[in-house]
Amino acid sequence: MTSSILHIKLEENLFLKDPTISKLGKLILSEGLLLLNEIGLEEFTFKKLASRVNTTESSIYRYFESKHQFLFYLFNFYWAWMEIGIVLSTNNIESPKKRLSIIIKHLTSVVENDVRTPYIDEAILQKVIAMESSKTFLTKKVDDENKIGYFLQYKKLVSAVSKVIKEISPDYPYPNALVTTIIESSFHQRFFGLHLPRLTNDLHDENNLNDFLTNLCFNTIENYGK
């Protein structure tokens, strides 16, 4: 990774004021992410975050209308950052099978902090997404938030990976479902391995998890209809 700054532009409906253009906004992102990781969304409040960054609660509300919108910002940032990594790692790979293998590894591996985004620690962000992302869509407001475009970045990434699957198997009818199954399973199986091991099979090990999900994907595609 280079030390140049990576600018990730997100949809304007994810914030009231772009947090990346001010020192306070970046501090809200970095410290808010750390606080979310420490106490979880249920206990997280802008009042606690304001105390942590030595500002007022009203100052945070100038950037985000609610903690739910703040979570959506982080959710979309993660998938935008992930998509950039996938594009860079597969850009010159002609074989769709090879590209898909690289993509699965990229999607399911434990990530490291990207120094190009100094206000977001991606290693911590991945932990927050694993624990909290289901709270973005398992709500009564999911249809309204979908119309607003809060899930756009995740859908863009799923669509891009689905196209690679269709290159391999044009007749396979469930590419989107397969991609989201792989992504969500990577979070769940790692969590089970660490906390509820009888629900999985040693898949908190990175190599085992990647092997499981890669085989799941390719066996599903290649054996469909046989």
C-alpha positions in Angstrom: 0.0 0.0 0.0 1.2 3.5 -0.8 1.1 6.4 1.6 -0.9 8.6 -0.7 -4.4 9.6 0.5 -7.3 7.5 -0.8 -10.4 9.7 -1.3 -13.6 7.6 -1.2 -16.6 9.6 -2.3 -19.9 8.5 -0.8 -23.5 9.5 -1.7 -24.5 12.8 -0.1 -27.6 11.2 1.5 -25.3 9.4 3.9 -24.5 12.6 5.8 -25.7 16.1 6.5 -22.2 17.6 6.1 -19.2 15.7 4.6 -17.1 14.6 7.5 -14.0 14.1 5.4 -13.6 17.9 4.7 -12.9 19.0 8.3 -10.7 18.1 11.2 -13.7 17.6 13.5 -15.5 15.5 10.9 -12.6 13.1 10.5 -12.2 12.9 14.3 -15.9 12.0 14.5 -15.4 9.2 12.0 -12.2 7.8 13.6 -13.3 8.1 17.3 -16.9 7.1 16.5 -15.7 3.9 14.8 -13.6 3.1 17.9 -16.5 3.8 20.2 -18.8 1.6 18.2 -16.3 -1.2 18.3 -16.0 -0.9 22.1 -19.6 -0.6 23.1 -21.8 -1.6 20.2 -24.6 0.3 18.5 -27.2 -0.2 21.3 -25.0 1.7 23.8 -23.5 4.1 21.3 -24.8 7.7 21.5 -23.7 11.0 20.1 -23.5 12.3 23.7 -20.8 9.7 24.5 -19.0 10.5 21.2 -19.1 14.2 21.8 -17.5 13.7 25.2 -14.8 11.5 23.6 -13.9 14.0 21.0 -14.3 17.1 23.3 -17.1 18.7 21.3 -20.8 19.3 21.7 -23.5 16.8 20.8 -25.1 19.4 18.5 -21.8 19.6 16.5 -22.0 15.9 15.7 -25.6 16.3 14.6 -24.4 18.8 12.0 -22.7 15.9 10.3 -25.1 13.0 10.9 -28.8 13.1 11.7 -28.7 9.9 13.8 -26.4 7.1 14.9 -28.2 4.9 12.4 -27.1 7.2 9.6 -23.6 7.2 11.0 -23.6 3.4 10.8 -24.8 3.5 7.2 -21.9 5.9 6.4 -19.4 3.4 7.8 -21.3 0.5 6.0 -21.0 2.2 2.7 -17.4 3.3 3.3 -16.4 -0.3 3.9 -18.0 -1.7 0.7 -16.6 1.2 -1.4 -13.1 0.6 0.0 -13.5 -3.2 -0.6 -14.6 -2.6 -4.2 -11.5 -0.5 -4.8 -9.3 -3.3 -3.5 -11.0 -5.9 -5.6 -10.6 -3.8 -8.8 -6.9 -3.2 -8.1 -6.2 -6.9 -7.4 -8.1 -8.3 -10.4 -7.5 -5.5 -13.0 -5.1 -7.5 -15.2 -6.4 -11.0 -14.6 -8.1 -12.4 -17.7 -9.4 -15.7 -16.3 -12.8 -15.2 -14.6 -12.2 -18.2 -12.4 -8.9 -16.7 -11.2 -10.6 -13.4 -10.6 -13.4 -15.0 -8.6 -10.9 -16.8 -6.4 -9.1 -13.6 -5.7 -12.3 -11.8 -5.0 -13.5 -14.4 -2.6 -10.2 -14.2 -0.7 -10.5 -10.5 -0.7 -14.1 -10.5 0.6 -13.6 -13.1 3.3 -10.1 -12.4 4.7 -9.3 -10.4 7.8 -8.2 -7.0 6.5 -5.5 -4.7 7.7 -5.6 -1.0 8.3 -5.2 1.0 5.1 -2.8 3.9 5.7 -4.3 5.7 2.7 -7.4 6.4 4.8 -6.0 7.9 8.0 -9.4 8.7 9.5 -10.7 5.2 9.2 -9.1 2.0 10.5 -10.3 -0.7 8.2 -9.3 -3.5 10.5 -11.6 -2.2 13.2 -14.2 -1.2 10.6 -14.5 -4.8 9.5 -15.1 -5.9 13.1 -17.9 -3.3 13.4 -19.5 -4.3 10.1 -19.4 -8.0 11.1 -21.2 -7.2 14.4 -23.5 -4.3 13.4 -24.2 -4.4 9.6 -27.3 -6.6 10.0 -28.8 -3.8 12.0 -28.8 -1.7 8.8 -31.4 -3.9 7.1 -33.1 -5.9 9.8 -35.3 -2.9 10.7 -38.9 -1.7 10.0 -37.4 1.1 7.9 -35.5 -1.0 5.5 -37.7 -0.3 2.5 -37.6 3.4 3.0 -33.9 3.4 3.5 -33.4 1.2 0.4 -35.3 3.8 -1.6 -33.1 6.6 -0.2 -30.1 4.6 -1.5 -28.5 3.5 1.8 -27.6 0.1 0.4 -26.3 1.3 -3.0 -22.6 0.6 -2.4 -23.2 -2.9 -1.2 -25.5 -3.6 -4.1 -22.9 -2.3 -6.6 -20.3 -4.6 -5.2 -22.6 -7.6 -5.3 -23.5 -6.8 -8.9 -19.8 -6.6 -9.9 -19.0 -10.0 -8.4 -22.1 -11.5 -9.9 -21.0 -10.5 -13.3 -17.8 -12.5 -12.8 -19.9 -15.5 -11.8 -22.0 -15.1 -15.0 -18.8 -15.1 -17.0 -17.9 -18.5 -15.6 -21.5 -19.9 -15.8 -23.9 -17.8 -17.9 -26.8 -20.1 -17.1 -26.4 -20.0 -13.3 -29.6 -18.2 -12.1 -28.7 -17.1 -8.5 -25.4 -15.1 -8.7 -26.5 -12.3 -6.4 -27.8 -14.7 -3.8 -24.5 -16.7 -3.9 -22.4 -13.6 -3.5 -24.3 -12.3 -0.5 -24.3 -15.8 1.0 -20.5 -15.9 0.8 -20.1 -12.4 2.2 -22.5 -12.8 5.1 -21.2 -16.4 5.8 -17.7 -15.1 6.2 -18.9 -12.8 9.0 -21.1 -15.4 10.7 -18.7 -18.3 10.5 -15.8 -16.3 11.9 -18.0 -15.1 14.7 -19.2 -18.7 15.4 -15.7 -19.9 15.4 -14.7 -17.4 18.0 -17.8 -17.5 20.2 -20.0 -20.4 19.3 -17.6 -23.1 18.0 -20.2 -25.9 18.0 -22.1 -24.1 15.3 -19.1 -24.3 12.9 -16.0 -26.3 12.1 -12.8 -24.4 13.0 -13.6 -21.7 10.4 -12.2 -18.9 12.4 -8.9 -20.1 10.9 -8.4 -17.9 7.8 -7.2 -20.7 5.5 -10.1 -22.9 6.5 -12.7 -20.2 6.0 -11.4 -19.2 2.6 -11.2 -22.9 1.5 -14.8 -23.5 2.7 -16.3 -20.5 0.9 -14.2 -20.9 -2.2 -15.4 -24.5 -2.5 -18.9 -23.5 -1.7 -18.9 -21.0 -4.5 -17.3 -23.0 -7.2 -19.1 -26.3 -6.4 -22.4 -24.4 -6.5 -21.7 -22.8 -9.8 -20.1 -25.8 -11.6 -22.5 -28.5 -10.4 -25.7 -26.5 -10.9 -28.1 -28.5 -13.0 -26.1 -31.7 -13.0 
